[in-house]
Amino acid sequence: MNLPESALRLTVYTGEDDRIDHRPLHEVIVEEARKQGLAGATVKRGAMGFGANSRVHTTKILRLSEDLPIIIELVDVSEKINAFKKFLDRTMKEGLVTIEKVEVVFYRHNEGHK
C-alpha cells in the first residue's frame, strides 16, 4: 500500500476503562481500522490526563491508577479517514476525536518480515 505525501491523522482520546460489549474500546477501534483497510493504527497509554469531566487519572503511587488515558492514532488518505470517522461516531459514547493534515515522508515495510 502506498500513501500520498498529503494524508490525515485521526486521533482518538479515550480511557482504558471504556468498553464496547465488554471489550476495550481501543481494541475494537484498531480491529475495525484493520478491517476497513486503513494503513495502520497505534495505541498509546498515557501516564496522566483528564477529559471533559475534569477528573484526573494518573499512575502516581499514592493514587489508584485506573482508567488511564488512551490515545489511538490512525493515518491514511482523507476518504478512508472520513469513512472511519462515521464508525467512531456510531461507536463512541464519550471521548475526543481530532483530525489533522500530515505530511507522509514514507510508508514502507520489509517484505521479508511478517
Sequence and secondary structure as in RCSB ss.txt:
>XXXX:A:sequence
MNLPESALRLTVYTGEDDRIDHRPLHEVIVEEARKQGLAGATVKRGAMGFGANSRVHTTKILRLSEDLPIIIELV
DVSEKINAFKKFLDRTMKEGLVTIEKVEVVFYRHNEGHK
>XXXX:A:secstr
    SEEEEEEEEEETT EETTEEHHHHHHHHHHHTT S EEEEE SEE  TT   EE  TTS   S EEEEEEE
E HHHHHHHHHHHHHH SS EEEEEEEE       TT  
